[in-house]
Amino acid sequence: MARRILILGAGNVGQALGGRWLACGHDVRFGVPDPNNPKYANLPAERLQPASERRGAEIVVLATPYAVAAGALC
């Protein structure tokens, strides 16, 4: 069964997880600060969205460095 997955972060870990889940047929979106940033050029543009847009995801994966996530965890 395909899942709707949102990965917050599109660095090495986010891209690796997302790529595998896409290959398995899941609907994967990448939540990033700025979808127009050229550093995300290797990802499908239709899969990029602002990180603040989380509606519709069944599963949300936090794939950011600890220093970035610490503020949300404490």
CORWO-V161596 format. One record per residue. N is the residue number from 0. RES is the residue in three letters. PSI is psi in radians with two decimals (999 if undefined). OMEGA is omega in radians with two decimals (none if undefined). Layout:
N;RES;PSI;OMEGA  N;RES;PSI;OMEGA
This chain:
0;MET;2.18;-3.14  1;ALA;2.44;3.12  2;ARG;2.70;3.02  3;ARG;1.93;-3.03  4;ILE;2.30;3.02  5;LEU;2.18;3.07  6;ILE;2.03;3.08  7;LEU;1.85;-3.07  8;GLY;2.34;-3.11  9;ALA;0.69;3.04  10;GLY;-2.69;-3.10  11;ASN;-0.83;-3.10  12;VAL;-0.84;3.14  13;GLY;-0.75;3.14  14;GLN;-0.68;3.14  15;ALA;-0.83;3.12  16;LEU;-0.84;-3.11  17;GLY;-0.72;3.13  18;GLY;-0.73;3.12  19;ARG;-0.75;-3.13  20;TRP;-0.64;3.05  21;LEU;-0.75;3.14  22;ALA;-0.46;3.12  23;CYS;-0.01;3.07  24;GLY;0.15;3.12  25;HIS;2.72;3.08  26;ASP;1.72;-3.06  27;VAL;2.32;3.02  28;ARG;2.62;3.12  29;PHE;2.06;3.07  30;GLY;2.04;-3.08  31;VAL;2.74;-3.13  32;PRO;-0.71;-3.10  33;ASP;1.75;-3.12  34;PRO;-0.31;-3.13  35;ASN;-0.01;-3.14  36;ASN;2.26;-3.11  37;PRO;-0.33;-3.13  38;LYS;-0.20;3.09  39;TYR;0.26;-3.06  40;ALA;-0.43;-3.12  41;ASN;-0.04;3.08  42;LEU;2.60;3.11  43;PRO;2.17;-3.07  44;ALA;-0.60;-3.12  45;GLU;-0.18;3.12  46;ARG;-0.09;-3.14  47;LEU;2.45;3.08  48;GLN;2.80;3.09  49;PRO;2.47;-3.10  50;ALA;-0.44;-3.12  51;SER;-0.24;-3.11  52;GLU;1.76;-3.07  53;ARG;0.04;-3.11  54;ARG;2.48;3.06  55;GLY;-0.17;-3.13  56;ALA;2.34;3.03  57;GLU;-0.57;-3.10  58;ILE;2.30;3.07  59;VAL;2.20;-3.13  60;VAL;2.22;3.08  61;LEU;1.96;-3.09  62;ALA;1.04;3.13  63;THR;2.78;3.07  64;PRO;2.62;-3.12  65;TYR;-0.73;-3.11  66;ALA;-0.55;3.11  67;VAL;-0.65;-3.07  68;ALA;-0.35;-3.02  69;ALA;-0.72;-3.14  70;GLY;-0.59;3.14  71;ALA;-0.39;-3.08  72;LEU;-0.42;-3.07  73;CYS;999;none
